[in-house]
Amino acid sequence: MTSTPPTQKKEVKLGIRPAVLGVPAYPFTPIDVPIKLDQNENPYDFPAELKAEATRRMLERPWNRYPDLHADKLRDAIARFEDWDNRSVVVTPGSNVLIKILTELAGINQTLLTTDPTFSVYTLEAALLDAKLVQVSLKDDFSLPVAELKAVMEHEQPGVFVIAQPHAPTGYVDDRADVEELVKHAERFGWVTVLDEAYHQYSGTDYRDVVKAHPNTLSLRTFSKAWGLAGVRLGYILAGAEVAQNLQKLVSAFNVNILTETVLEVALEHPQYVGRIVQETIQERQRVFDALQDHPTCQALPSRANFFLLRTPDAQAAYEHLLRHGIVTRRQDSLHLLQGCLRIAIGTPAENDALIAAVKELR
Ligand SMILES: *Cc1c(COP(=O)(O)O)cnc(C)c1O
Protein backbone atom coordinates (compact mmCIF):
# COMPACT_ATOMS: atom_id res chain seq x y z
CA MET A 1 0.00 0.00 0.00
CA THR A 2 1.25 3.40 -0.86
CA SER A 3 0.25 6.62 0.73
CA THR A 4 0.50 9.99 -0.85
CA PRO A 5 3.24 11.93 0.83
CA PRO A 6 2.05 14.90 2.84
CA THR A 7 2.53 18.12 0.96
CA GLN A 8 5.08 19.90 3.01
CA LYS A 9 7.57 22.57 2.16
CA LYS A 10 10.95 20.99 1.83
CA GLU A 11 13.95 23.26 2.07
CA VAL A 12 15.55 23.13 -1.36
CA LYS A 13 19.31 23.06 -1.36
CA LEU A 14 20.53 24.96 -4.38
CA GLY A 15 24.12 23.85 -4.19
CA ILE A 16 25.26 27.45 -4.03
CA ARG A 17 28.25 28.19 -1.80
CA PRO A 18 27.18 29.76 1.50
CA ALA A 19 29.65 32.62 0.96
CA VAL A 20 27.74 33.65 -2.17
CA LEU A 21 24.32 33.19 -0.57
CA GLY A 22 25.46 35.38 2.31
CA VAL A 23 26.34 38.37 0.14
CA PRO A 24 23.48 40.76 -0.63
CA ALA A 25 22.95 41.75 -4.28
CA TYR A 26 25.03 44.80 -5.34
CA PRO A 27 23.05 47.73 -3.94
CA PHE A 28 23.41 50.21 -6.79
CA THR A 29 20.20 51.64 -8.27
CA PRO A 30 20.68 53.87 -11.31
CA ILE A 31 18.76 57.13 -11.05
CA ASP A 32 17.98 59.17 -14.14
CA VAL A 33 18.71 62.82 -13.34
CA PRO A 34 20.55 65.47 -15.37
CA ILE A 35 23.61 65.83 -13.11
CA LYS A 36 25.31 62.50 -12.37
CA LEU A 37 27.91 62.90 -9.65
CA ASP A 38 27.51 59.47 -8.04
CA GLN A 39 30.06 57.24 -9.82
CA ASN A 40 33.21 59.36 -10.00
CA GLU A 41 33.05 59.31 -13.77
CA ASN A 42 34.74 61.76 -16.06
CA PRO A 43 32.05 64.36 -16.91
CA TYR A 44 33.43 64.56 -20.47
CA ASP A 45 32.96 61.86 -23.05
CA PHE A 46 35.86 60.38 -25.04
CA PRO A 47 36.64 63.07 -27.70
CA ALA A 48 34.32 62.86 -30.72
CA GLU A 49 37.11 62.72 -33.32
CA LEU A 50 38.74 59.79 -31.48
CA LYS A 51 35.37 58.04 -31.27
CA ALA A 52 35.04 58.44 -35.03
CA GLU A 53 38.55 57.09 -35.61
CA ALA A 54 37.91 54.07 -33.37
CA THR A 55 34.64 53.41 -35.19
CA ARG A 56 36.37 53.61 -38.58
CA ARG A 57 38.96 51.03 -37.45
CA MET A 58 36.21 48.82 -36.04
CA LEU A 59 34.51 48.71 -39.44
CA GLU A 60 37.73 47.43 -41.01
CA ARG A 61 38.31 44.64 -38.53
CA PRO A 62 36.88 41.15 -38.94
CA TRP A 63 34.31 40.56 -36.20
CA ASN A 64 34.10 36.82 -36.86
CA ARG A 65 37.68 36.22 -35.63
CA TYR A 66 38.70 35.82 -32.02
CA PRO A 67 40.74 38.65 -30.53
CA ASP A 68 44.29 38.16 -29.20
CA LEU A 69 44.34 35.34 -26.66
CA HIS A 70 45.85 37.54 -23.97
CA ALA A 71 45.45 40.99 -25.54
CA ASP A 72 49.15 41.07 -26.39
CA LYS A 73 49.01 44.12 -28.69
CA LEU A 74 47.05 46.12 -26.13
CA ARG A 75 49.45 45.08 -23.36
CA ASP A 76 52.35 46.23 -25.58
CA ALA A 77 50.70 49.63 -26.09
CA ILE A 78 50.05 50.06 -22.35
CA ALA A 79 53.62 48.98 -21.58
CA ARG A 80 54.98 51.63 -23.97
CA PHE A 81 52.74 54.28 -22.46
CA GLU A 82 53.70 53.39 -18.88
CA ASP A 83 57.34 52.59 -19.63
CA TRP A 84 56.88 49.06 -18.30
CA ASP A 85 57.90 45.54 -19.32
CA ASN A 86 55.07 44.30 -21.58
CA ARG A 87 55.12 40.79 -20.06
CA SER A 88 54.38 42.33 -16.66
CA VAL A 89 51.18 44.11 -17.71
CA VAL A 90 47.90 42.26 -17.04
CA VAL A 91 44.63 43.56 -18.52
CA THR A 92 40.98 42.72 -17.83
CA PRO A 93 37.62 44.30 -18.72
CA GLY A 94 37.57 46.79 -15.84
CA SER A 95 39.68 46.73 -12.71
CA ASN A 96 36.83 45.13 -10.77
CA VAL A 97 37.86 41.94 -12.53
CA LEU A 98 41.47 42.51 -11.46
CA ILE A 99 40.38 42.78 -7.84
CA LYS A 100 38.57 39.46 -8.23
CA ILE A 101 41.59 37.68 -9.68
CA LEU A 102 43.93 39.27 -7.13
CA THR A 103 41.69 37.80 -4.45
CA GLU A 104 41.91 34.48 -6.27
CA LEU A 105 45.70 34.84 -6.47
CA ALA A 106 46.40 35.57 -2.83
CA GLY A 107 43.16 35.91 -0.85
CA ILE A 108 41.27 32.61 -1.06
CA ASN A 109 42.08 30.42 1.95
CA GLN A 110 44.32 33.25 3.05
CA THR A 111 43.68 36.85 4.08
CA LEU A 112 42.57 40.09 2.43
CA LEU A 113 43.79 43.03 4.48
CA THR A 114 42.52 46.55 3.88
CA THR A 115 41.35 49.62 5.74
CA ASP A 116 37.92 50.59 7.06
CA PRO A 117 36.40 52.41 5.26
CA THR A 118 37.68 51.13 1.92
CA PHE A 119 36.56 50.62 -1.69
CA SER A 120 33.53 48.31 -1.49
CA VAL A 121 34.73 45.99 -4.28
CA TYR A 122 37.65 44.72 -2.14
CA THR A 123 35.40 43.60 0.69
CA LEU A 124 32.79 42.26 -1.75
CA GLU A 125 35.28 40.00 -3.52
CA ALA A 126 36.73 38.84 -0.21
CA ALA A 127 33.22 37.85 0.92
CA LEU A 128 32.28 36.11 -2.35
CA LEU A 129 35.54 34.16 -2.53
CA ASP A 130 35.58 33.39 1.19
CA ALA A 131 38.92 35.05 1.88
CA LYS A 132 39.45 36.00 5.50
CA LEU A 133 38.78 39.75 5.56
CA VAL A 134 40.70 41.92 8.02
CA GLN A 135 39.93 45.64 8.07
CA VAL A 136 41.82 48.17 10.15
CA SER A 137 40.24 51.53 10.90
CA LEU A 138 41.75 54.59 9.23
CA LYS A 139 42.85 57.26 11.66
CA ASP A 140 40.39 60.07 12.32
CA ASP A 141 42.16 62.29 9.77
CA PHE A 142 41.76 59.42 7.20
CA SER A 143 45.49 58.66 7.12
CA LEU A 144 46.70 55.04 7.10
CA PRO A 145 47.02 53.32 10.48
CA VAL A 146 50.59 52.23 9.76
CA ALA A 147 51.44 50.60 13.10
CA GLU A 148 48.16 48.66 13.29
CA LEU A 149 48.47 47.43 9.70
CA LYS A 150 52.04 46.30 10.33
CA ALA A 151 50.91 44.37 13.39
CA VAL A 152 48.26 42.54 11.34
CA MET A 153 50.85 41.70 8.67
CA GLU A 154 52.98 40.05 11.33
CA HIS A 155 50.23 38.05 13.00
CA GLU A 156 47.81 37.00 10.27
CA GLN A 157 48.33 34.33 7.64
CA PRO A 158 49.64 36.43 4.71
CA GLY A 159 47.56 37.11 1.65
CA VAL A 160 46.71 40.28 -0.24
CA PHE A 161 47.01 43.78 1.22
CA VAL A 162 45.10 46.36 -0.78
CA ILE A 163 44.91 50.14 -0.41
CA ALA A 164 43.96 52.90 -2.82
CA GLN A 165 46.14 56.02 -3.31
CA PRO A 166 44.35 58.42 -3.42
CA HIS A 167 42.20 56.52 -0.95
CA ALA A 168 38.62 55.65 -1.87
CA PRO A 169 36.17 56.89 -0.70
CA THR A 170 38.01 59.66 1.18
CA GLY A 171 40.29 61.08 -1.57
CA TYR A 172 43.08 61.28 1.03
CA VAL A 173 46.68 60.89 -0.12
CA ASP A 174 49.08 59.43 2.43
CA ASP A 175 52.72 60.30 2.90
CA ARG A 176 54.86 58.29 0.52
CA ALA A 177 57.07 57.30 3.44
CA ASP A 178 54.08 55.63 5.17
CA VAL A 179 53.09 53.72 2.05
CA GLU A 180 56.68 52.61 1.46
CA GLU A 181 57.00 51.46 5.05
CA LEU A 182 53.90 49.31 4.61
CA VAL A 183 55.12 47.96 1.27
CA LYS A 184 58.42 46.89 2.84
CA HIS A 185 56.76 45.32 5.85
CA ALA A 186 54.30 43.46 3.63
CA GLU A 187 57.16 42.14 1.53
CA ARG A 188 59.04 40.97 4.59
CA PHE A 189 56.03 39.00 5.88
CA GLY A 190 55.01 37.55 2.52
CA TRP A 191 52.02 39.68 1.50
CA VAL A 192 51.14 40.77 -2.04
CA THR A 193 50.53 44.53 -1.91
CA VAL A 194 48.07 46.16 -4.31
CA LEU A 195 48.29 49.92 -4.71
CA ASP A 196 45.03 50.91 -6.41
CA GLU A 197 45.92 54.02 -8.41
CA ALA A 198 42.54 54.50 -10.10
CA TYR A 199 42.65 58.26 -9.38
CA HIS A 200 46.40 58.96 -9.51
CA GLN A 201 46.17 61.47 -12.37
CA TYR A 202 44.12 63.77 -10.12
CA SER A 203 46.61 63.60 -7.23
CA GLY A 204 49.79 63.64 -9.30
CA THR A 205 51.03 60.58 -7.40
CA ASP A 206 52.69 57.61 -9.07
CA TYR A 207 53.95 54.45 -7.35
CA ARG A 208 55.57 52.80 -10.37
CA ASP A 209 59.07 53.25 -8.88
CA VAL A 210 58.01 51.55 -5.64
CA VAL A 211 56.46 48.67 -7.62
CA LYS A 212 59.72 48.31 -9.59
CA ALA A 213 61.70 48.09 -6.36
CA HIS A 214 59.36 45.60 -4.63
CA PRO A 215 58.39 42.49 -6.61
CA ASN A 216 55.48 41.67 -4.25
CA THR A 217 53.84 45.02 -4.98
CA LEU A 218 51.72 46.05 -7.94
CA SER A 219 49.88 49.08 -9.25
CA LEU A 220 46.26 48.80 -10.37
CA ARG A 221 45.10 51.33 -12.96
CA THR A 222 42.00 51.95 -15.03
CA PHE A 223 40.74 53.74 -18.13
CA SER A 224 37.43 54.41 -16.34
CA LYS A 225 38.19 57.72 -14.67
CA ALA A 226 40.71 60.25 -16.11
CA TRP A 227 40.57 58.64 -19.59
CA GLY A 228 36.77 58.97 -19.70
CA LEU A 229 36.24 55.36 -20.83
CA ALA A 230 34.19 53.78 -18.03
CA GLY A 231 31.76 52.42 -20.61
CA VAL A 232 34.48 50.64 -22.57
CA ARG A 233 35.79 48.65 -19.57
CA LEU A 234 39.51 48.23 -19.22
CA GLY A 235 41.71 47.97 -16.16
CA TYR A 236 45.33 46.88 -15.91
CA ILE A 237 48.05 45.95 -13.53
CA LEU A 238 51.72 46.89 -13.59
CA ALA A 239 53.60 44.28 -11.59
CA GLY A 240 56.85 42.40 -11.27
CA ALA A 241 57.40 39.49 -13.66
CA GLU A 242 56.54 36.69 -11.24
CA VAL A 243 53.34 38.19 -9.84
CA ALA A 244 52.24 39.14 -13.37
CA GLN A 245 52.90 35.66 -14.74
CA ASN A 246 50.86 34.02 -12.01
CA LEU A 247 48.07 36.58 -12.20
CA GLN A 248 47.89 36.04 -15.96
CA LYS A 249 46.99 32.37 -15.33
CA LEU A 250 43.78 33.57 -13.66
CA VAL A 251 42.71 35.72 -16.62
CA SER A 252 40.30 33.91 -18.90
CA ALA A 253 41.27 33.59 -22.56
CA PHE A 254 40.01 36.25 -25.00
CA ASN A 255 38.85 38.44 -22.13
CA VAL A 256 39.38 41.72 -24.00
CA ASN A 257 37.10 42.05 -27.01
CA ILE A 258 38.04 43.76 -30.28
CA LEU A 259 35.86 46.82 -29.58
CA THR A 260 37.66 47.57 -26.33
CA GLU A 261 41.01 46.79 -27.91
CA THR A 262 40.40 49.19 -30.81
CA VAL A 263 39.18 52.07 -28.64
CA LEU A 264 42.16 51.69 -26.31
CA GLU A 265 44.57 51.57 -29.24
CA VAL A 266 43.22 54.95 -30.40
CA ALA A 267 43.19 56.43 -26.88
CA LEU A 268 46.82 55.44 -26.27
CA GLU A 269 47.85 57.07 -29.57
CA HIS A 270 46.25 60.36 -28.39
CA PRO A 271 46.78 60.57 -24.62
CA GLN A 272 47.02 64.40 -24.67
CA TYR A 273 43.29 64.92 -24.14
CA VAL A 274 43.52 63.36 -20.66
CA GLY A 275 45.82 66.01 -19.20
CA ARG A 276 43.56 68.89 -20.24
CA ILE A 277 40.50 67.38 -18.59
CA VAL A 278 42.42 66.42 -15.45
CA GLN A 279 43.72 70.00 -15.13
CA GLU A 280 40.19 71.38 -15.31
CA THR A 281 38.94 68.85 -12.76
CA ILE A 282 41.72 69.80 -10.32
CA GLN A 283 40.86 73.52 -10.70
CA GLU A 284 37.16 72.80 -10.29
CA ARG A 285 37.80 70.66 -7.20
CA GLN A 286 39.50 73.67 -5.59
CA ARG A 287 36.72 76.03 -6.68
CA VAL A 288 33.97 73.80 -5.24
CA PHE A 289 35.94 73.31 -2.03
CA ASP A 290 36.51 77.08 -1.63
CA ALA A 291 32.87 77.89 -2.37
CA LEU A 292 31.69 75.57 0.41
CA GLN A 293 34.24 76.63 3.03
CA ASP A 294 32.02 78.95 5.06
CA HIS A 295 28.93 76.74 4.94
CA PRO A 296 27.06 76.91 8.26
CA THR A 297 26.30 73.17 8.59
CA CYS A 298 28.12 71.18 5.86
CA GLN A 299 31.81 70.49 5.58
CA ALA A 300 33.58 69.66 2.31
CA LEU A 301 36.46 67.34 3.23
CA PRO A 302 39.71 67.94 1.32
CA SER A 303 40.40 65.41 -1.43
CA ARG A 304 43.00 64.86 -4.14
CA ALA A 305 40.79 62.67 -6.33
CA ASN A 306 37.99 63.69 -8.74
CA PHE A 307 35.44 63.42 -5.91
CA PHE A 308 35.12 64.62 -2.34
CA LEU A 309 33.14 63.83 0.77
CA LEU A 310 30.55 66.32 2.00
CA ARG A 311 29.76 65.89 5.67
CA THR A 312 26.18 66.96 6.33
CA PRO A 313 24.02 67.00 9.47
CA ASP A 314 21.58 64.52 7.83
CA ALA A 315 22.82 62.52 4.83
CA GLN A 316 19.39 61.31 3.76
CA ALA A 317 17.89 64.81 3.81
CA ALA A 318 20.92 66.22 1.96
CA TYR A 319 20.82 63.42 -0.62
CA GLU A 320 17.12 64.03 -1.30
CA HIS A 321 17.56 67.80 -1.43
CA LEU A 322 20.26 67.44 -4.10
CA LEU A 323 18.13 64.94 -6.00
CA ARG A 324 15.27 67.48 -6.13
CA HIS A 325 17.82 69.81 -7.75
CA GLY A 326 18.57 67.15 -10.37
CA ILE A 327 21.87 66.06 -8.80
CA VAL A 328 22.59 62.48 -7.83
CA THR A 329 25.38 61.76 -5.33
CA ARG A 330 26.40 58.65 -3.39
CA ARG A 331 25.52 58.16 0.26
CA GLN A 332 28.45 56.96 2.34
CA ASP A 333 26.96 57.68 5.74
CA SER A 334 26.64 54.04 6.74
CA LEU A 335 30.42 53.59 6.51
CA HIS A 336 32.79 53.68 9.45
CA LEU A 337 34.03 57.26 10.19
CA LEU A 338 31.76 58.71 7.49
CA GLN A 339 28.69 59.69 9.48
CA GLY A 340 26.57 62.17 7.49
CA CYS A 341 28.79 61.91 4.41
CA LEU A 342 27.86 62.03 0.73
CA ARG A 343 30.46 61.27 -1.91
CA ILE A 344 30.28 63.76 -4.78
CA ALA A 345 32.19 63.68 -8.07
CA ILE A 346 33.58 66.85 -9.63
CA GLY A 347 31.54 67.57 -12.76
CA THR A 348 31.72 70.17 -15.51
CA PRO A 349 31.90 73.82 -14.38
CA ALA A 350 28.15 74.24 -15.00
CA GLU A 351 27.35 71.07 -13.01
CA ASN A 352 29.57 72.25 -10.19
CA ASP A 353 27.80 75.64 -10.17
CA ALA A 354 24.49 73.82 -9.75
CA LEU A 355 25.97 71.68 -6.97
CA ILE A 356 27.38 74.69 -5.10
CA ALA A 357 24.05 76.53 -5.33
CA ALA A 358 22.09 73.50 -4.09
CA VAL A 359 24.48 72.77 -1.21
CA LYS A 360 24.32 76.42 -0.14
CA GLU A 361 20.58 75.99 0.44
CA LEU A 362 21.19 73.10 2.84
CA ARG A 363 20.77 73.73 6.55
C1 LIG B 1 36.51 53.49 -10.10
C2 LIG B 1 37.49 52.70 -9.34
C3 LIG B 1 38.22 51.68 -9.95
C4 LIG B 1 38.02 51.36 -11.40
O1 LIG B 1 37.04 50.42 -11.61
P1 LIG B 1 36.80 49.85 -13.10
O2 LIG B 1 36.26 48.49 -12.86
O3 LIG B 1 38.13 49.83 -13.79
O4 LIG B 1 35.83 50.77 -13.76
C5 LIG B 1 39.17 51.00 -9.21
N1 LIG B 1 39.39 51.30 -7.92
C6 LIG B 1 38.72 52.28 -7.29
C7 LIG B 1 39.03 52.59 -5.88
C8 LIG B 1 37.74 52.99 -7.98
O5 LIG B 1 37.05 53.94 -7.35
The ligand as a Tripos MOL2 file, in Angstrom:
@<TRIPOS>MOLECULE
LIG
   15    15     1     0     0
SMALL
NO_CHARGES

@<TRIPOS>ATOM
      1 C1         36.5070   53.4900  -10.0980 C.3       1 LIG1
      2 C2         37.4940   52.6970   -9.3370 C.ar      1 LIG1
      3 C3         38.2190   51.6820   -9.9460 C.ar      1 LIG1
      4 C4         38.0200   51.3560  -11.4030 C.3       1 LIG1
      5 O1         37.0450   50.4180  -11.6130 O.3       1 LIG1
      6 P1         36.7990   49.8540  -13.1010 P.3       1 LIG1
      7 O2         36.2590   48.4890  -12.8590 O.co2     1 LIG1
      8 O3         38.1270   49.8250  -13.7930 O.co2     1 LIG1
      9 O4         35.8330   50.7660  -13.7640 O.co2     1 LIG1
     10 C5         39.1660   51.0020   -9.2090 C.ar      1 LIG1
     11 N1         39.3930   51.3000   -7.9240 N.ar      1 LIG1
     12 C6         38.7190   52.2830   -7.2930 C.ar      1 LIG1
     13 C7         39.0310   52.5910   -5.8830 C.3       1 LIG1
     14 C8         37.7380   52.9920   -7.9780 C.ar      1 LIG1
     15 O5         37.0500   53.9420   -7.3490 O.3       1 LIG1
@<TRIPOS>BOND
     1     1     2 1
     2     2     3 ar
     3     2    14 ar
     4     3     4 1
     5     3    10 ar
     6     4     5 1
     7     5     6 1
     8     6     7 2
     9     6     8 1
    10     6     9 1
    11    10    11 ar
    12    11    12 ar
    13    12    13 1
    14    12    14 ar
    15    14    15 1
@<TRIPOS>SUBSTRUCTURE
     1 LIG1         1 GROUP 0 **** ****
